[in-house]
């Protein structure tokens, strides 16, 4: 159980900037922590929902991860550089690349004698 908690805290640090607050008082620290935890919960629930009810079933893509959802969300908020279609194409390409990399890695691991 402790390992899961450690993984969740680490994910919160990486994805939701849980550790990037400059503490000046308890009130601000509590607010920052609650906002970071809400952001991480949003990412986790969105990723879990996508795994249960995928919008478009493409067998050559890994499921959307919290990291990928965060990246898409931030990119959509900074909409000035690319349109949403470009971002979705980029995400699809990246996930397809990760799927191929995972398949090659697994194939190489199975071929290596222990």
Order of alpha helices (4+ residues) and beta strands (2+ residues): alpha-alpha-alpha-alpha
